Every structure is written in C-alpha cells, then in structure tokens.
C-alpha cells in the first residue's frame, strides 16, 4: 500500500497581537519527517511505501501570516498530488493541530483539506491526528475518514496518538472498508485550564473514551474540547466515533457527548488557588512552600498570547510590600530579543538601562524601563548561542528571551511536543520563592518542581475571564458565553467518501 505523510499545525489566538510568520514554524521533510513517527510499529508487518511531503508545525501564536500559510498549503497539496500521480495513494496521514486562524480564510484546516481532496480525489483514505484543543467542525469531519485526537491535557500522549492515527489508517486499508462516522457538535467552549485531564471531571470524562470505544466495537473515538481563544464560527466541542456498526457508533458518540456536556458546570480551573494578580502576590506574602509557581495565564504562550505582556511585572514592581518582603521572584520568560542582545553585548556583571517587554502587545502594560544588573546569559538548546538573559532589579529577576518558548526543562520538551524549540531559554529555579510562568495549567515538569501553585487570571490574548473577550463570530448559543443552552446531542452519520 502507498501512504503519504504531511502536516500543518498551530494554535491561533485571534485575541493576540502576535503574528505567526513562516520562520516561527519548524519544517520537517524527507527522512526527518519520517523519523517523527514509529512507522514500523504502525505498519504492523504490512508492506507500506511511505512518501513524505512536508510538515510545518508552529506551536501556538497569533493569526498565521496569509503568505506563510499559502506557501505551506501549496507545498503540501502539490506534494500530495505529485505522489498520487507517481503511484496512486491508498492513504494519507495528516498531522494537524486544528486551531489555525488565517485572516481572510474561513477555517484553515478545512481549506487545506478541500485543497487536498481537489488534488487527489475521494480515493485515498485520510486519517488526521489532532490536538484536543483543535476545532473539529462538521465540514472537517466530512472531509476526512478518520479523526483522532489527544486524550490527555497536558498532552503527554501526543506521540502515541500520532502513531495511533497512522496505525488505524493501515488497519482500515487492510480491512478494505471505510468506517462509518458518527459526529456530534457540542455547544460548549471551555479553555484547557478548565478541562485538564489530571483532575476531575476531566480525568473521568476523557478516561472513559477508550473503554466506551472498545465496548461499542468502534474503530476509534475522539472528543475535541475545541479552542476557546478563537473568535470563529467553527469553534466548540465535538465527538466523532468511527466503526462499521451504525447503531453501536451512534450509541458511543451519544454517550461520550452526553458525558462531556453533563459535566460542563463541574469543569472549573484546575488550580486550587486562583484569582487576580494581586491575590497571587498576597498569597506569596503568606510564605507558601517554595518555589511557588504563578501562572500568568492571560499571556499564555502555549495558547497563542504574545509572551511579552508586562502587566504582571509592572504590578509586582508597584507593590511596596512585596518589594520590602525580599521575596525572590523569577519572571521566567519575557519575550524581548532586543533586550537579550543588549544584555549579551553588556555581559554578565554589567548594569544596563533598558526597557523590557511590550514590544508586541502593549495593551496591558508599557515596557518596563530601569537599571538592570545582567546576572547571566542563557544559551539555547540548538547551538544558536544566547537565547536569553537574566536581568535583576532588587530581589526580582526577569529572564528575557529571544523567542516565545515556555519555561520547561529542555530535557523533557522534545518527548512532549515532538519538536525542540529554537531560542528556548531555561535556568534552574533553586533559591526562588516564586517562579512566574507564561502558561496556564502547569506542565508535568513544572508541576514536579512547584512546591505550591497559584493560577493568576490576568489580561491578555488568552484571558481566562472570557467575559472580557469580545466574541462576535462564534455560533450561538454557546455555553458558557450563553446560559440555559439546550444542546441537541443527536449523533449524525456522515456520508462516507468513495
């Protein structure tokens, strides 16, 4: 059998001032792309001719530059068309995220799939893997044959799910029958910080997916949370179950959709301690176990915010009681490549007058200008030289960085995301009373290092106070933007492609 591999992925906050450029994506082609997956295991002894095209993955950011998207789309569609012309494709595996936003295009992933179907027709079976925070619209479900998404948040199963999507594709091709698809759209839009699978009810709701799929004899079953920081008509939650028994997959889809919907009011923030920024500082003054990690959740770079918002830093420097306490605070990651360059030029031990932050998003705070002591520079993990620098004022350290990477030990990031981050700056947190990170829920590495945790509800491109965000294009009604929503969770059997 002949299977082609391609991919495109990013998570776009439409409320962010950041723009995803071509250079923000990691590109894999050829053997490098093939090496991202365990294709031998997925093939299971079946002889497969693999054709790799291109995978462009960019983590999270703001809207994607239309020219960058057009280039990626063109290479993927043209590459798949060429592979199909050389030898008809039996299947295509697409490694997607599912939450890209390209200005001027209604649904980036749907647009990409339409282009692929126009190029290769309905013959090839298409299997897509997606982030559970992707938006799985009815149109996208109709364009693919298999839709498989992560079941854990944080996404510790990212590699396993991608391999499962390839393995299920091979199994379907071996069987020779296209599975039926039972699809449910759920009018529920919750952020990942409310739907983490390490706490309830997420642990139970998502933990039930595999047993339910097995009990109903499904080929596969997936539940998409959707992406909360995109003002698009397609956003929301969804379920799709594939299999060959219409009654069984319908029952499975209804069961999973109902389970998620019924738990909607119990999906609360995954942090026991949460509130506005000043409440986080108040808690710090009670001397909680150190280091106390504080999530600057409104400037969450893992969900698309700019990573340079100075709201939290400004308010901290304005708190005389915090400064007088002597609490050692590390702001672990403020994107400012110019400040990094200035610190590198000055060198460790030098004093530097520089304004940091707010180069991309100055809506919530201005650049913070003062005299800083250059404590150290921080090398990136890819041999690119200095990726960050630690600047100090009093007991407060700010690690400015060249890129928008999140504060996770580089030793673990590759296995979690499938990519190493350029300009990834990281330092040990020993000796700090508080570590401020620009993400929402803590990643496993962060949680292991945090003796205590406070999720601060701050403004920005990923504001968890959704009442402060201006939604105008979301299909309504949508819980929790609307109350007293009546959800029709009747599964729809989508037509199979042939």
C-alpha positions as CSV (number, residue, x, y, z in Angstrom):
1,X,0.0,0.0,0.0
2,X,1.1,3.6,-0.6
3,X,0.7,6.2,2.2
4,X,1.8,9.8,2.1
5,X,2.5,11.9,5.2
6,X,2.1,15.6,5.6
7,X,1.2,18.0,8.4
8,X,0.4,21.6,9.4
9,X,-0.2,22.7,12.9
10,X,-0.6,25.8,15.1
11,X,-2.9,27.1,17.7
12,X,-4.0,30.7,16.9
13,X,-5.5,33.1,19.4
14,X,-7.5,35.6,17.5
15,X,-7.2,37.9,20.6
16,X,-3.4,38.0,20.4
17,X,-1.4,40.7,18.7
18,X,1.3,38.2,17.8
19,X,1.5,37.1,14.1
20,X,2.8,33.6,13.2
21,X,5.4,34.1,10.4
22,X,7.0,31.4,8.3
23,X,10.1,31.4,10.5
24,X,8.0,30.6,13.5
25,X,7.3,27.1,12.1
26,X,9.5,24.1,12.4
27,X,9.7,22.3,9.0
28,X,10.3,18.6,8.5
29,X,10.7,16.9,5.2
30,X,12.0,13.6,3.9
31,X,13.7,11.3,6.5
32,X,13.4,14.0,9.2
33,X,9.6,13.8,8.8
34,X,9.5,10.1,8.6
35,X,11.6,9.9,11.9
36,X,8.9,11.7,13.8
37,X,6.7,8.6,13.9
38,X,7.1,4.9,14.6
39,X,6.1,3.8,11.1
40,X,7.4,0.2,11.6
41,X,5.1,-0.3,14.6
42,X,2.2,1.4,12.8
43,X,2.6,-0.8,9.7
44,X,2.5,-4.0,11.9
45,X,4.3,-6.1,9.4
46,X,2.3,-4.8,6.4
47,X,4.5,-3.7,3.4
48,X,4.0,0.0,3.1
49,X,5.5,2.5,0.7
50,X,5.8,5.8,2.7
51,X,6.0,9.1,0.8
52,X,6.8,12.1,3.0
53,X,5.8,15.5,1.8
54,X,6.2,18.3,4.5
55,X,5.1,19.1,8.0
56,X,5.0,22.7,9.2
57,X,4.4,22.9,13.0
58,X,4.4,26.2,14.9
59,X,3.2,25.5,18.4
60,X,0.9,28.4,19.5
61,X,0.7,32.0,18.4
62,X,-1.5,34.7,16.9
63,X,-3.0,34.5,13.5
64,X,-0.9,33.0,10.7
65,X,0.5,35.2,8.1
66,X,-1.5,34.5,4.9
67,X,1.6,34.3,2.7
68,X,3.2,31.8,5.1
69,X,0.0,29.7,5.1
70,X,-0.3,29.8,1.3
71,X,3.3,28.6,0.9
72,X,2.7,25.7,3.3
73,X,-0.6,24.8,1.7
74,X,0.9,24.9,-1.7
75,X,3.8,22.6,-0.9
76,X,1.5,20.1,0.9
77,X,-1.2,20.0,-1.8
78,X,1.3,19.9,-4.7
79,X,3.4,17.3,-3.0
80,X,0.4,15.0,-2.3
81,X,-0.8,15.5,-5.9
82,X,2.7,14.5,-7.2
83,X,2.8,11.5,-5.0
84,X,-0.6,10.4,-6.2
85,X,0.4,10.9,-9.8
86,X,3.5,8.8,-9.4
87,X,1.6,6.0,-7.8
88,X,-2.0,6.2,-6.7
89,X,-2.2,6.8,-3.0
90,X,-4.1,4.4,-0.8
91,X,-4.0,6.6,2.2
92,X,-2.8,9.9,3.6
93,X,-1.8,10.7,7.2
94,X,-2.1,14.3,8.1
95,X,-0.6,15.6,11.3
96,X,-2.7,18.6,12.2
97,X,-3.3,20.7,15.3
98,X,-6.7,22.0,14.3
99,X,-6.8,25.6,15.6
100,X,-5.0,27.6,13.0
101,X,-6.5,31.0,12.1
102,X,-5.5,32.7,8.8
103,X,-7.1,36.1,8.2
104,X,-9.4,36.0,5.2
105,X,-9.9,32.2,5.3
106,X,-12.9,30.6,6.9
107,X,-11.4,27.6,8.6
108,X,-7.7,27.0,7.7
109,X,-7.7,23.2,8.2
110,X,-11.0,22.9,6.2
111,X,-9.4,24.9,3.4
112,X,-6.3,22.7,3.4
113,X,-8.4,19.5,3.3
114,X,-10.5,20.9,0.5
115,X,-7.3,21.5,-1.5
116,X,-6.1,18.0,-0.8
117,X,-9.4,16.4,-1.9
118,X,-9.4,18.5,-5.0
119,X,-5.9,17.3,-5.8
120,X,-6.2,13.6,-5.0
121,X,-10.0,12.9,-5.1
122,X,-12.0,10.8,-2.8
123,X,-10.0,7.6,-3.4
124,X,-7.3,7.9,-0.7
125,X,-8.4,7.2,2.9
126,X,-7.4,10.3,5.0
127,X,-6.5,9.9,8.7
128,X,-5.8,13.0,10.7
129,X,-4.4,13.3,14.2
130,X,-5.3,16.5,16.1
131,X,-4.9,18.3,19.4
132,X,-7.9,18.0,21.6
133,X,-7.9,21.8,21.6
134,X,-8.4,21.8,17.8
135,X,-11.7,22.7,16.3
136,X,-13.3,19.6,14.6
137,X,-16.1,21.1,12.5
138,X,-18.7,19.1,10.7
139,X,-17.1,20.1,7.4
140,X,-13.7,18.9,8.5
141,X,-15.2,15.6,9.7
142,X,-16.8,15.2,6.3
143,X,-13.6,15.7,4.5
144,X,-11.6,13.0,6.4
145,X,-12.2,9.3,7.1
146,X,-10.5,9.0,10.5
147,X,-10.2,11.8,13.1
148,X,-8.1,11.0,16.1
149,X,-7.2,13.5,18.8
150,X,-5.2,13.6,22.1
151,X,-6.9,12.3,25.2
152,X,-4.7,13.9,27.8
153,X,-4.2,17.6,28.7
154,X,-1.3,18.3,29.3
155,X,-0.7,16.3,26.1
156,X,1.5,13.5,27.4
157,X,0.0,11.2,24.7
158,X,1.0,13.3,21.7
159,X,3.4,10.8,20.1
160,X,1.1,7.9,20.9
161,X,-1.9,9.5,19.3
162,X,0.0,10.4,16.1
163,X,1.2,6.8,15.9
164,X,-2.3,5.5,16.5
165,X,-3.6,7.6,13.7
166,X,-1.1,6.0,11.3
167,X,-1.8,2.5,12.7
168,X,-5.6,2.9,12.3
169,X,-5.1,4.1,8.8
170,X,-3.1,1.0,7.9
171,X,-5.8,-1.2,9.6
172,X,-8.6,0.4,7.7
173,X,-6.7,-0.1,4.4
174,X,-6.1,-3.7,5.3
175,X,-9.7,-4.2,6.1
176,X,-10.8,-2.7,2.8
177,X,-13.9,-1.0,4.2
178,X,-14.2,2.7,5.0
179,X,-15.6,3.2,8.5
180,X,-18.9,4.9,9.2
181,X,-18.7,8.2,11.0
182,X,-20.9,9.3,13.9
183,X,-20.5,13.0,14.6
184,X,-21.8,15.3,17.3
185,X,-21.2,19.0,17.7
186,X,-21.4,20.1,21.3
187,X,-22.2,23.8,22.0
188,X,-19.6,24.1,24.7
189,X,-16.4,26.3,24.7
190,X,-14.1,25.8,27.6
191,X,-10.4,26.6,27.9
192,X,-7.8,23.9,28.5
193,X,-7.3,25.3,32.0
194,X,-10.8,24.1,32.9
195,X,-10.6,20.7,31.1
196,X,-7.3,19.3,32.3
197,X,-7.3,15.5,32.5
198,X,-5.2,15.4,35.7
199,X,-8.2,16.5,37.8
200,X,-11.9,15.8,37.9
201,X,-14.1,15.7,36.0
202,X,-11.7,15.7,33.1
203,X,-9.9,12.6,34.3
204,X,-13.2,10.6,34.3
205,X,-14.7,12.1,31.1
206,X,-11.6,11.5,29.0
207,X,-10.7,8.3,30.7
208,X,-14.0,6.8,29.6
209,X,-13.3,7.3,25.9
210,X,-11.2,4.2,25.2
211,X,-13.4,1.8,27.3
212,X,-16.5,3.2,25.6
213,X,-14.9,2.7,22.1
214,X,-13.9,-0.8,23.0
215,X,-17.3,-1.7,24.4
216,X,-19.1,-0.5,21.2
217,X,-16.6,-2.1,18.9
218,X,-15.5,1.2,17.4
219,X,-12.5,1.7,15.1
220,X,-11.8,4.8,17.1
221,X,-13.4,7.5,19.2
222,X,-12.3,11.1,20.0
223,X,-13.6,14.1,22.0
224,X,-12.4,17.5,21.0
225,X,-12.6,20.4,23.5
226,X,-12.1,23.0,20.8
227,X,-10.0,26.2,21.1
228,X,-11.5,28.8,23.3
229,X,-9.5,31.8,22.2
230,X,-10.6,31.9,18.6
231,X,-13.5,34.0,17.5
232,X,-14.6,31.8,14.7
233,X,-17.9,30.2,13.7
234,X,-16.5,26.7,13.8
235,X,-15.3,26.7,17.4
236,X,-16.8,24.4,20.0
237,X,-16.5,20.9,21.2
238,X,-17.2,17.7,19.1
239,X,-17.2,14.0,19.2
240,X,-16.6,11.6,16.4
241,X,-16.8,7.8,16.6
242,X,-15.8,5.6,13.6
243,X,-16.8,2.0,13.0
244,X,-18.8,-0.4,11.0
245,X,-21.9,-0.8,13.1
246,X,-24.1,2.3,12.8
247,X,-26.2,1.7,15.9
248,X,-23.1,1.0,18.0
249,X,-21.1,4.0,17.0
250,X,-24.2,6.2,17.3
251,X,-24.6,5.0,20.9
252,X,-20.9,5.5,21.6
253,X,-21.0,9.1,20.2
254,X,-24.1,10.0,22.2
255,X,-22.6,8.5,25.4
256,X,-19.3,10.5,25.1
257,X,-21.0,13.7,24.1
258,X,-23.5,13.5,26.9
259,X,-20.8,12.7,29.5
260,X,-18.9,15.9,28.5
261,X,-22.0,18.1,28.3
262,X,-23.4,16.8,31.6
263,X,-20.1,17.7,33.4
264,X,-19.9,21.3,32.0
265,X,-20.6,23.0,35.3
266,X,-18.0,20.9,37.1
267,X,-15.2,21.9,34.7
268,X,-13.5,24.5,36.9
269,X,-10.0,25.9,36.9
270,X,-7.5,23.1,37.6
271,X,-5.6,25.1,40.2
272,X,-7.0,25.1,43.7
273,X,-5.6,28.6,44.2
274,X,-6.6,31.2,41.5
275,X,-7.6,34.8,41.3
276,X,-6.3,38.2,40.1
277,X,-2.6,39.0,40.0
278,X,-2.7,41.0,43.3
279,X,-4.2,38.0,45.0
280,X,-1.3,35.9,43.9
281,X,1.1,38.4,45.4
282,X,-1.0,38.5,48.6
283,X,-0.6,34.7,48.8
284,X,3.1,34.9,48.2
285,X,3.4,37.1,51.3
286,X,1.9,34.3,53.4
287,X,5.2,32.3,52.7
288,X,3.7,29.3,50.9
289,X,6.0,26.4,50.2
290,X,8.7,27.5,47.8
291,X,9.1,27.7,44.9
292,X,5.5,28.9,44.3
293,X,4.8,28.8,40.6
294,X,2.4,31.5,39.4
295,X,0.7,31.1,36.1
296,X,0.5,34.4,34.2
297,X,-2.4,32.8,32.4
298,X,-3.5,35.7,30.2
299,X,-0.2,35.8,28.5
300,X,0.0,32.1,27.9
301,X,2.5,31.4,25.1
302,X,1.3,27.8,24.8
303,X,-2.1,29.1,23.7
304,X,-1.1,31.9,21.4
305,X,-0.5,35.1,23.5
306,X,2.4,37.3,22.8
307,X,4.7,36.4,25.7
308,X,5.8,39.9,26.3
309,X,2.9,41.4,28.2
310,X,4.2,43.4,31.2
311,X,1.0,43.5,33.3
312,X,2.3,41.1,36.0
313,X,5.8,42.6,36.1
314,X,4.5,46.2,36.4
315,X,2.1,45.4,39.1
316,X,4.7,43.4,41.1
317,X,7.2,46.3,40.9
318,X,4.5,48.7,42.1
319,X,3.8,46.6,45.3
320,X,6.0,48.1,48.0
321,X,5.0,45.3,50.4
322,X,6.2,42.7,48.0
323,X,9.5,44.5,47.4
324,X,10.1,45.1,51.1
325,X,9.5,41.4,51.8
326,X,12.7,40.4,50.0
327,X,10.9,37.6,48.3
328,X,13.0,36.3,45.4
329,X,10.8,36.2,42.3
330,X,11.8,34.9,38.8
331,X,9.8,36.0,35.9
332,X,10.6,33.0,33.7
333,X,10.3,34.2,30.2
334,X,9.5,37.7,28.8
335,X,10.0,37.8,25.1
336,X,12.3,40.6,24.1
337,X,15.1,39.8,21.6
338,X,16.4,43.4,21.7
339,X,16.9,43.2,25.5
340,X,18.7,39.8,25.1
341,X,21.0,41.3,22.5
342,X,21.8,44.3,24.8
343,X,22.5,42.1,27.7
344,X,24.8,39.9,25.7
345,X,26.7,42.9,24.5
346,X,27.0,44.3,28.0
347,X,28.0,41.0,29.5
348,X,27.3,39.4,33.0
349,X,28.0,41.8,35.8
350,X,27.2,44.9,33.8
351,X,24.5,47.4,34.6
352,X,22.1,48.1,31.8
353,X,19.5,50.7,31.2
354,X,16.8,49.1,29.1
355,X,13.1,48.9,28.7
356,X,11.8,45.3,28.6
357,X,8.7,43.7,27.2
358,X,5.6,45.1,25.5
359,X,7.2,45.1,22.1
360,X,4.3,43.1,20.6
361,X,1.4,43.7,23.0
362,X,1.4,46.9,24.9
363,X,-2.3,46.9,25.7
364,X,-1.9,45.9,29.3
365,X,1.4,47.5,30.3
366,X,4.2,49.6,28.9
367,X,7.8,48.4,28.5
368,X,9.4,48.3,32.0
369,X,12.4,50.7,31.9
370,X,15.0,50.8,34.7
371,X,18.6,49.9,35.5
372,X,19.1,46.2,35.4
373,X,22.0,44.0,36.5
374,X,22.9,41.5,33.9
375,X,23.2,38.3,36.1
376,X,23.9,35.8,33.3
377,X,23.1,34.9,29.7
378,X,21.4,31.7,28.8
379,X,22.3,29.6,25.7
380,X,19.7,27.9,23.6
381,X,19.5,24.2,23.2
382,X,20.1,24.0,19.5
383,X,23.5,25.6,19.4
384,X,22.1,29.0,18.4
385,X,24.1,30.9,21.1
386,X,22.4,33.1,23.7
387,X,18.7,32.7,23.7
388,X,18.0,34.6,26.9
389,X,19.5,36.7,29.7
390,X,18.6,37.1,33.4
391,X,18.2,40.8,34.4
392,X,17.9,41.7,38.1
393,X,16.3,44.6,40.0
394,X,16.4,44.1,43.8
395,X,15.1,40.6,44.5
396,X,13.3,40.3,41.2
397,X,14.9,38.5,38.3
398,X,13.5,38.7,34.8
399,X,14.6,36.2,32.2
400,X,14.2,38.0,28.8
401,X,14.3,35.6,25.9
402,X,14.6,35.8,22.1
403,X,11.7,33.5,21.4
404,X,8.3,32.7,22.8
405,X,9.2,29.3,24.3
406,X,7.7,28.3,27.5
407,X,9.6,27.6,30.7
408,X,10.1,23.8,30.6
409,X,13.3,21.8,31.1
410,X,14.6,21.2,27.5
411,X,15.4,17.6,28.5
412,X,11.7,16.8,28.5
413,X,10.2,19.1,25.9
414,X,11.1,17.0,22.8
415,X,9.2,14.0,24.0
416,X,6.2,16.0,24.9
417,X,5.8,18.1,21.8
418,X,7.7,16.4,19.1
419,X,9.9,19.4,18.4
420,X,12.8,21.2,20.1
421,X,12.3,24.9,20.5
422,X,14.6,27.4,18.9
423,X,15.7,30.2,21.3
424,X,14.5,28.1,24.3
425,X,15.9,29.6,27.4
426,X,15.8,27.7,30.7
427,X,17.5,28.0,34.1
428,X,17.2,26.1,37.4
429,X,14.7,27.5,39.9
430,X,16.6,26.7,43.1
431,X,16.5,29.5,45.6
432,X,13.5,31.4,44.2
433,X,10.4,31.9,46.4
434,X,8.2,32.4,43.3
435,X,8.5,31.5,39.6
436,X,6.2,33.3,37.2
437,X,5.5,31.3,34.0
438,X,3.7,32.3,30.9
439,X,1.3,29.4,30.6
440,X,-1.9,28.3,32.1
441,X,-2.0,24.8,33.7
442,X,1.4,23.5,34.7
443,X,3.2,21.1,32.5
444,X,4.4,17.9,34.3
445,X,8.0,19.2,34.6
446,X,6.7,22.4,36.1
447,X,4.4,20.6,38.5
448,X,7.2,18.4,39.7
449,X,9.3,21.5,40.6
450,X,6.4,23.5,42.1
451,X,6.0,23.2,45.8
452,X,2.8,25.3,45.5
453,X,0.9,26.9,42.7
454,X,-1.4,29.9,42.0
455,X,-3.1,30.4,38.7
456,X,-3.4,34.2,38.2
457,X,-6.3,35.4,36.0
458,X,-4.5,38.1,34.0
459,X,-5.5,40.0,30.9
460,X,-4.0,39.2,27.5
461,X,-4.5,37.1,24.4
462,X,-5.5,34.1,26.5
463,X,-7.6,35.7,29.2
464,X,-9.4,33.1,31.3
465,X,-12.0,35.7,32.2
466,X,-13.9,35.1,28.9
467,X,-16.4,37.9,29.7
468,X,-13.5,40.3,29.0
469,X,-13.1,38.9,25.4
470,X,-15.2,40.3,22.5
471,X,-16.7,37.3,20.7
472,X,-18.7,38.2,17.6
473,X,-18.4,35.3,15.2
474,X,-18.9,32.2,17.5
475,X,-22.0,30.2,16.6
476,X,-24.6,30.9,19.3
477,X,-25.9,29.8,21.7
478,X,-22.6,28.5,23.2
479,X,-22.1,27.7,26.8
480,X,-20.7,29.4,28.9
481,X,-21.0,32.5,26.7
482,X,-24.7,31.9,26.9
483,X,-26.6,30.4,29.8
484,X,-29.6,27.9,29.7
485,X,-28.3,26.4,26.5
486,X,-30.2,23.3,25.3
487,X,-27.9,21.0,23.5
488,X,-29.0,18.6,20.8
489,X,-26.5,15.8,21.1
490,X,-28.1,13.6,18.5
491,X,-25.2,12.0,16.5
492,X,-25.2,12.5,12.7
493,X,-24.0,9.7,10.5
494,X,-21.8,11.5,7.9
495,X,-21.6,10.2,4.4
496,X,-18.5,8.1,3.6
497,X,-16.3,9.1,0.8
498,X,-15.6,6.7,-2.0
